Amino acid sequence: MFNLFKKKEPPLPPEERLADYLKKRDYIGLARAYYDLGKAAMESGDQGKAMLWLSRADTIYSARDDIYEAMGDKLTDDCSDRIGALEEADLLSNQIVEQIEEKTEELGDAQVRVWSLLTLARLAPVGEKLAALPGCGVLGTLGQCLDLVVKSFQESITQAEFNLLKTVCGDLYALSDAEEFFAGGEAPCAAGAPLQVFDLNAMTTLLGIEGLLDGQLRCLAGEPVMDDGGLIPCALMTDYWTRTVGGSLRDIPQVKAELDRIWSDLEFVRSGPTWTAVAQRIEGYKALDIFSA
């Protein structure tokens, strides 16, 4: 006999909901869960977590038409409106972008590119950590691409080297919309909590790297392209720290250290360094773990 008084199962906690949707490869459910988390965080006043979760929802439903249509215009419009409001919030990710944009106006395009390359040098080891995960092999090429861009400033690169950079650009762009990105795995991290591929969602890191490489290729082909400095703050890894620590990111030692490196790099670029000095600084950064205390 059907039991009218059977107790309903309690809803899963948010973290378990995410894990359940990932296990089932239910990306519509995953996007909705991130949206729900972001909406709740925003309404409770946690703007950092709100931006984290809502941006993840936006990335997932923007990646595939079937997910977008299943989400519905009402939800996607609300998510976009909330992200737009949070872009005006008192968040480190907003403040640092504004500060860097202001400083890049004082620099020549080549100087901005070198400033961006120094950030890419610190992201190369992060890419190596994540490259072993399914579909993420392209992230293991960041160090090689970095070296080729530096070389291209000083001498001609071969057609094969040019083609390699072009292929990596395409692969990075494709990864930014792939399930291996928004539903990918985790890698060990010196900070304790595992590093997720999706942590690169912050400040659209993959597209920032792709933009730097593509811009250099365009310059080599004789097309003038201005670097907007979008990659420069990406090694702050704000999504990782917001997801695993929360609170004021400026209080986290690793974030403080990265902020110091950003402004130290600016002074270094302003000093008119030789390419030998640039190469030495890059090699030091490629050996650095930005997650170590």
PAKOLMI-750415 format. One record per residue (C-alpha): residue number from 1; z negated, x, y negated. Coordinates in Angstrom, 3 decimals. Layout:
BEGIN
r miza: NUM&w: Z&u: X&v: Y
...
//
This chain:
BEGIN
r miza: 1&w: 0.000&u: 0.000&v: 0.000
r miza: 2&w: 0.835&u: 1.253&v: -3.476
r miza: 3&w: -2.316&u: 2.351&v: -5.294
r miza: 4&w: -2.270&u: 1.045&v: -8.864
r miza: 5&w: -5.368&u: 3.059&v: -9.660
r miza: 6&w: -4.114&u: 6.452&v: -8.492
r miza: 7&w: -5.031&u: 9.133&v: -10.985
r miza: 8&w: -2.219&u: 10.791&v: -12.890
r miza: 9&w: -1.895&u: 14.509&v: -12.486
r miza: 10&w: -3.084&u: 16.273&v: -15.660
r miza: 11&w: -0.299&u: 17.963&v: -17.629
r miza: 12&w: 0.145&u: 21.655&v: -17.023
r miza: 13&w: -1.213&u: 24.030&v: -19.683
r miza: 14&w: 1.540&u: 25.330&v: -22.018
r miza: 15&w: 1.759&u: 28.766&v: -20.388
r miza: 16&w: 2.090&u: 27.240&v: -16.931
r miza: 17&w: 4.725&u: 24.814&v: -18.197
r miza: 18&w: 6.827&u: 27.733&v: -19.386
r miza: 19&w: 6.444&u: 29.541&v: -16.071
r miza: 20&w: 7.323&u: 26.359&v: -14.172
r miza: 21&w: 10.489&u: 25.744&v: -16.189
r miza: 22&w: 11.520&u: 29.379&v: -15.791
r miza: 23&w: 10.987&u: 29.205&v: -12.036
r miza: 24&w: 13.076&u: 26.024&v: -11.823
r miza: 25&w: 15.708&u: 27.428&v: -14.217
r miza: 26&w: 15.186&u: 24.264&v: -16.252
r miza: 27&w: 16.293&u: 25.561&v: -19.630
r miza: 28&w: 16.282&u: 22.153&v: -21.292
r miza: 29&w: 12.617&u: 21.794&v: -20.339
r miza: 30&w: 11.993&u: 25.370&v: -21.454
r miza: 31&w: 13.499&u: 24.782&v: -24.898
r miza: 32&w: 11.501&u: 21.590&v: -25.332
r miza: 33&w: 8.305&u: 23.332&v: -24.258
r miza: 34&w: 8.865&u: 26.090&v: -26.831
r miza: 35&w: 9.556&u: 23.436&v: -29.473
r miza: 36&w: 6.358&u: 21.581&v: -28.583
r miza: 37&w: 4.352&u: 24.809&v: -28.766
r miza: 38&w: 5.907&u: 25.687&v: -32.123
r miza: 39&w: 5.318&u: 22.240&v: -33.591
r miza: 40&w: 1.682&u: 22.270&v: -32.449
r miza: 41&w: 1.149&u: 25.774&v: -33.850
r miza: 42&w: 2.656&u: 24.807&v: -37.189
r miza: 43&w: 0.509&u: 21.697&v: -37.450
r miza: 44&w: -2.603&u: 23.748&v: -36.650
r miza: 45&w: -1.733&u: 26.280&v: -39.377
r miza: 46&w: -0.710&u: 29.200&v: -37.129
r miza: 47&w: 2.545&u: 30.062&v: -38.868
r miza: 48&w: 3.156&u: 33.228&v: -36.857
r miza: 49&w: 3.030&u: 31.452&v: -33.507
r miza: 50&w: 5.020&u: 28.563&v: -34.956
r miza: 51&w: 7.855&u: 30.876&v: -35.968
r miza: 52&w: 7.724&u: 32.617&v: -32.575
r miza: 53&w: 7.991&u: 29.466&v: -30.459
r miza: 54&w: 10.371&u: 27.497&v: -32.673
r miza: 55&w: 12.736&u: 30.473&v: -32.930
r miza: 56&w: 12.742&u: 30.736&v: -29.144
r miza: 57&w: 13.578&u: 27.041&v: -28.824
r miza: 58&w: 16.384&u: 27.468&v: -31.357
r miza: 59&w: 17.814&u: 30.469&v: -29.505
r miza: 60&w: 17.887&u: 28.628&v: -26.176
r miza: 61&w: 19.467&u: 25.377&v: -27.341
r miza: 62&w: 21.948&u: 27.263&v: -29.534
r miza: 63&w: 23.094&u: 29.350&v: -26.566
r miza: 64&w: 24.646&u: 26.512&v: -24.560
r miza: 65&w: 26.261&u: 23.212&v: -25.506
r miza: 66&w: 24.693&u: 21.322&v: -22.602
r miza: 67&w: 21.191&u: 22.325&v: -23.678
r miza: 68&w: 21.920&u: 21.496&v: -27.316
r miza: 69&w: 23.254&u: 18.044&v: -26.461
r miza: 70&w: 20.296&u: 17.306&v: -24.174
r miza: 71&w: 17.835&u: 18.240&v: -26.897
r miza: 72&w: 19.332&u: 15.739&v: -29.328
r miza: 73&w: 20.004&u: 15.970&v: -33.060
r miza: 74&w: 16.579&u: 14.672&v: -34.076
r miza: 75&w: 14.727&u: 17.479&v: -32.329
r miza: 76&w: 17.168&u: 20.287&v: -33.214
r miza: 77&w: 17.268&u: 19.203&v: -36.863
r miza: 78&w: 13.473&u: 19.114&v: -37.018
r miza: 79&w: 13.255&u: 22.525&v: -35.375
r miza: 80&w: 15.724&u: 24.001&v: -37.877
r miza: 81&w: 13.891&u: 22.413&v: -40.805
r miza: 82&w: 10.589&u: 23.836&v: -39.607
r miza: 83&w: 12.087&u: 27.325&v: -39.200
r miza: 84&w: 13.549&u: 27.042&v: -42.692
r miza: 85&w: 10.125&u: 26.218&v: -44.099
r miza: 86&w: 8.527&u: 29.093&v: -42.193
r miza: 87&w: 11.066&u: 31.513&v: -43.651
r miza: 88&w: 9.217&u: 30.994&v: -46.932
r miza: 89&w: 5.794&u: 31.542&v: -45.362
r miza: 90&w: 3.468&u: 34.467&v: -45.981
r miza: 91&w: 4.489&u: 36.279&v: -42.783
r miza: 92&w: 4.966&u: 40.002&v: -42.273
r miza: 93&w: 8.448&u: 39.399&v: -40.847
r miza: 94&w: 9.488&u: 37.661&v: -44.082
r miza: 95&w: 7.790&u: 40.124&v: -46.417
r miza: 96&w: 9.168&u: 43.271&v: -44.789
r miza: 97&w: 12.728&u: 41.954&v: -44.838
r miza: 98&w: 12.462&u: 41.181&v: -48.551
r miza: 99&w: 11.006&u: 44.622&v: -49.281
r miza: 100&w: 13.702&u: 46.430&v: -47.310
r miza: 101&w: 16.499&u: 44.415&v: -48.919
r miza: 102&w: 15.126&u: 45.416&v: -52.317
r miza: 103&w: 15.081&u: 49.104&v: -51.378
r miza: 104&w: 18.574&u: 49.093&v: -49.851
r miza: 105&w: 19.982&u: 48.056&v: -53.232
r miza: 106&w: 18.925&u: 51.489&v: -54.505
r miza: 107&w: 20.717&u: 53.364&v: -51.716
r miza: 108&w: 24.294&u: 54.184&v: -50.819
r miza: 109&w: 25.798&u: 52.630&v: -47.699
r miza: 110&w: 25.622&u: 55.878&v: -45.704
r miza: 111&w: 21.938&u: 56.232&v: -46.575
r miza: 112&w: 21.214&u: 52.691&v: -45.368
r miza: 113&w: 23.047&u: 53.452&v: -42.117
r miza: 114&w: 20.959&u: 56.551&v: -41.514
r miza: 115&w: 17.795&u: 54.558&v: -42.245
r miza: 116&w: 18.951&u: 52.011&v: -39.655
r miza: 117&w: 19.781&u: 54.759&v: -37.149
r miza: 118&w: 16.213&u: 56.048&v: -37.334
r miza: 119&w: 14.976&u: 52.611&v: -36.293
r miza: 120&w: 17.542&u: 52.507&v: -33.489
r miza: 121&w: 16.127&u: 55.821&v: -32.247
r miza: 122&w: 12.719&u: 54.160&v: -31.795
r miza: 123&w: 14.286&u: 51.154&v: -30.085
r miza: 124&w: 16.197&u: 53.297&v: -27.582
r miza: 125&w: 13.108&u: 53.845&v: -25.350
r miza: 126&w: 12.406&u: 50.095&v: -25.512
r miza: 127&w: 15.942&u: 49.500&v: -24.273
r miza: 128&w: 15.365&u: 51.923&v: -21.416
r miza: 129&w: 12.269&u: 49.944&v: -20.345
r miza: 130&w: 14.237&u: 46.709&v: -20.247
r miza: 131&w: 17.508&u: 48.050&v: -18.840
r miza: 132&w: 16.288&u: 47.786&v: -15.241
r miza: 133&w: 15.971&u: 43.996&v: -15.566
r miza: 134&w: 18.863&u: 41.809&v: -14.319
r miza: 135&w: 21.717&u: 41.602&v: -16.803
r miza: 136&w: 20.085&u: 43.993&v: -19.279
r miza: 137&w: 21.775&u: 47.259&v: -18.328
r miza: 138&w: 23.491&u: 47.508&v: -21.722
r miza: 139&w: 20.080&u: 48.135&v: -23.311
r miza: 140&w: 19.920&u: 51.452&v: -21.497
r miza: 141&w: 22.920&u: 52.719&v: -23.501
r miza: 142&w: 21.268&u: 52.565&v: -26.925
r miza: 143&w: 20.376&u: 56.248&v: -26.967
r miza: 144&w: 23.926&u: 57.254&v: -26.052
r miza: 145&w: 25.372&u: 54.930&v: -28.699
r miza: 146&w: 22.979&u: 56.336&v: -31.279
r miza: 147&w: 24.176&u: 59.874&v: -30.546
r miza: 148&w: 27.823&u: 58.801&v: -30.837
r miza: 149&w: 27.264&u: 57.151&v: -34.220
r miza: 150&w: 25.537&u: 60.274&v: -35.534
r miza: 151&w: 28.407&u: 62.364&v: -34.190
r miza: 152&w: 30.960&u: 60.063&v: -35.837
r miza: 153&w: 29.447&u: 60.796&v: -39.251
r miza: 154&w: 30.218&u: 64.485&v: -38.799
r miza: 155&w: 33.396&u: 64.685&v: -36.707
r miza: 156&w: 35.976&u: 62.546&v: -34.984
r miza: 157&w: 34.956&u: 60.795&v: -31.799
r miza: 158&w: 37.364&u: 60.310&v: -28.908
r miza: 159&w: 39.117&u: 57.045&v: -28.116
r miza: 160&w: 36.945&u: 56.734&v: -24.999
r miza: 161&w: 33.805&u: 57.103&v: -27.124
r miza: 162&w: 35.128&u: 54.564&v: -29.627
r miza: 163&w: 35.866&u: 52.152&v: -26.784
r miza: 164&w: 32.374&u: 52.646&v: -25.344
r miza: 165&w: 30.781&u: 51.612&v: -28.642
r miza: 166&w: 33.126&u: 48.621&v: -28.829
r miza: 167&w: 32.210&u: 47.549&v: -25.287
r miza: 168&w: 28.501&u: 47.845&v: -26.004
r miza: 169&w: 28.929&u: 45.667&v: -29.100
r miza: 170&w: 30.509&u: 42.944&v: -26.980
r miza: 171&w: 27.877&u: 43.247&v: -24.268
r miza: 172&w: 25.005&u: 43.023&v: -26.766
r miza: 173&w: 26.527&u: 39.933&v: -28.362
r miza: 174&w: 26.989&u: 38.315&v: -24.960
r miza: 175&w: 23.421&u: 39.143&v: -23.897
r miza: 176&w: 21.994&u: 37.450&v: -26.996
r miza: 177&w: 23.233&u: 34.092&v: -25.635
r miza: 178&w: 22.645&u: 34.746&v: -21.929
r miza: 179&w: 19.922&u: 33.352&v: -19.691
r miza: 180&w: 19.029&u: 36.949&v: -18.783
r miza: 181&w: 17.838&u: 37.196&v: -22.393
r miza: 182&w: 16.014&u: 33.917&v: -22.999
r miza: 183&w: 14.821&u: 33.542&v: -19.409
r miza: 184&w: 14.734&u: 37.196&v: -18.406
r miza: 185&w: 12.001&u: 39.215&v: -16.810
r miza: 186&w: 9.228&u: 41.488&v: -17.970
r miza: 187&w: 8.674&u: 45.234&v: -17.983
r miza: 188&w: 5.422&u: 47.251&v: -18.047
r miza: 189&w: 4.217&u: 48.139&v: -21.527
r miza: 190&w: 1.755&u: 50.745&v: -22.810
r miza: 191&w: 0.086&u: 48.107&v: -24.998
r miza: 192&w: -1.132&u: 46.243&v: -21.912
r miza: 193&w: 0.651&u: 42.893&v: -21.757
r miza: 194&w: 4.148&u: 43.087&v: -20.232
r miza: 195&w: 7.149&u: 43.340&v: -22.526
r miza: 196&w: 9.643&u: 40.477&v: -22.295
r miza: 197&w: 13.361&u: 40.743&v: -22.946
r miza: 198&w: 12.924&u: 37.674&v: -25.159
r miza: 199&w: 10.589&u: 39.672&v: -27.403
r miza: 200&w: 13.797&u: 41.138&v: -28.867
r miza: 201&w: 14.453&u: 37.695&v: -30.357
r miza: 202&w: 12.425&u: 38.692&v: -33.408
r miza: 203&w: 14.649&u: 39.255&v: -36.424
r miza: 204&w: 17.647&u: 38.916&v: -34.070
r miza: 205&w: 17.262&u: 42.500&v: -32.865
r miza: 206&w: 20.218&u: 42.463&v: -30.478
r miza: 207&w: 22.567&u: 41.250&v: -33.206
r miza: 208&w: 21.083&u: 43.803&v: -35.606
r miza: 209&w: 21.995&u: 46.625&v: -33.234
r miza: 210&w: 25.411&u: 45.098&v: -32.596
r miza: 211&w: 25.971&u: 44.793&v: -36.336
r miza: 212&w: 25.141&u: 48.446&v: -36.960
r miza: 213&w: 27.467&u: 49.672&v: -34.208
r miza: 214&w: 30.263&u: 47.283&v: -35.161
r miza: 215&w: 29.945&u: 48.256&v: -38.807
r miza: 216&w: 30.324&u: 51.921&v: -37.943
r miza: 217&w: 33.416&u: 51.173&v: -35.851
r miza: 218&w: 34.918&u: 49.261&v: -38.756
r miza: 219&w: 34.235&u: 52.163&v: -41.104
r miza: 220&w: 35.901&u: 54.553&v: -38.671
r miza: 221&w: 38.907&u: 52.231&v: -38.617
r miza: 222&w: 39.095&u: 52.369&v: -42.414
r miza: 223&w: 37.469&u: 49.014&v: -43.149
r miza: 224&w: 34.653&u: 49.341&v: -45.704
r miza: 225&w: 31.537&u: 47.539&v: -44.444
r miza: 226&w: 28.170&u: 47.521&v: -46.164
r miza: 227&w: 25.040&u: 47.847&v: -44.000
r miza: 228&w: 22.508&u: 45.187&v: -45.018
r miza: 229&w: 19.559&u: 47.028&v: -43.452
r miza: 230&w: 18.851&u: 44.174&v: -41.060
r miza: 231&w: 17.999&u: 46.489&v: -38.183
r miza: 232&w: 15.415&u: 48.544&v: -40.080
r miza: 233&w: 12.332&u: 46.327&v: -39.470
r miza: 234&w: 13.173&u: 45.490&v: -35.843
r miza: 235&w: 11.006&u: 48.173&v: -34.205
r miza: 236&w: 7.971&u: 46.301&v: -35.521
r miza: 237&w: 8.481&u: 44.085&v: -32.436
r miza: 238&w: 6.789&u: 41.177&v: -34.205
r miza: 239&w: 7.467&u: 38.695&v: -31.386
r miza: 240&w: 5.668&u: 40.878&v: -28.859
r miza: 241&w: 2.580&u: 41.293&v: -31.037
r miza: 242&w: 2.522&u: 37.645&v: -32.120
r miza: 243&w: 2.840&u: 36.482&v: -28.512
r miza: 244&w: 0.264&u: 38.863&v: -27.039
r miza: 245&w: -2.231&u: 39.449&v: -29.887
r miza: 246&w: -1.613&u: 36.978&v: -32.711
r miza: 247&w: -3.503&u: 36.872&v: -35.967
r miza: 248&w: -2.632&u: 39.221&v: -38.805
r miza: 249&w: -0.048&u: 41.660&v: -37.479
r miza: 250&w: -0.903&u: 44.134&v: -40.216
r miza: 251&w: -4.256&u: 44.721&v: -38.481
r miza: 252&w: -2.599&u: 45.973&v: -35.283
r miza: 253&w: -2.573&u: 49.819&v: -35.152
r miza: 254&w: 0.931&u: 50.022&v: -33.662
r miza: 255&w: 2.298&u: 47.755&v: -36.375
r miza: 256&w: 0.605&u: 49.810&v: -39.075
r miza: 257&w: 2.122&u: 52.968&v: -37.585
r miza: 258&w: 5.609&u: 51.463&v: -37.545
r miza: 259&w: 5.302&u: 50.304&v: -41.156
r miza: 260&w: 4.363&u: 53.870&v: -42.097
r miza: 261&w: 7.423&u: 55.169&v: -40.245
r miza: 262&w: 9.725&u: 52.723&v: -42.038
r miza: 263&w: 8.632&u: 53.894&v: -45.484
r miza: 264&w: 8.485&u: 57.538&v: -44.410
r miza: 265&w: 12.085&u: 57.205&v: -43.221
r miza: 266&w: 13.060&u: 55.807&v: -46.614
r miza: 267&w: 11.668&u: 58.863&v: -48.378
r miza: 268&w: 13.359&u: 61.103&v: -45.815
r miza: 269&w: 16.743&u: 59.445&v: -46.451
r miza: 270&w: 16.253&u: 59.652&v: -50.204
r miza: 271&w: 15.604&u: 63.399&v: -49.930
r miza: 272&w: 19.197&u: 64.048&v: -48.889
r miza: 273&w: 18.510&u: 65.543&v: -45.444
r miza: 274&w: 20.987&u: 67.655&v: -43.504
r miza: 275&w: 22.426&u: 66.270&v: -40.279
r miza: 276&w: 20.388&u: 68.873&v: -38.429
r miza: 277&w: 17.225&u: 67.403&v: -39.936
r miza: 278&w: 18.403&u: 63.876&v: -39.101
r miza: 279&w: 19.072&u: 64.899&v: -35.500
r miza: 280&w: 15.623&u: 66.485&v: -35.196
r miza: 281&w: 13.934&u: 63.346&v: -36.520
r miza: 282&w: 15.965&u: 61.181&v: -34.148
r miza: 283&w: 15.036&u: 63.278&v: -31.119
r miza: 284&w: 11.374&u: 62.960&v: -32.015
r miza: 285&w: 11.671&u: 59.182&v: -32.264
r miza: 286&w: 13.552&u: 58.920&v: -28.951
r miza: 287&w: 10.520&u: 60.468&v: -27.274
r miza: 288&w: 8.123&u: 58.018&v: -28.969
r miza: 289&w: 6.562&u: 54.937&v: -27.363
r miza: 290&w: 6.089&u: 52.462&v: -30.216
r miza: 291&w: 3.659&u: 50.436&v: -28.081
r miza: 292&w: 1.171&u: 53.282&v: -27.612
r miza: 293&w: -1.980&u: 53.130&v: -29.715
//
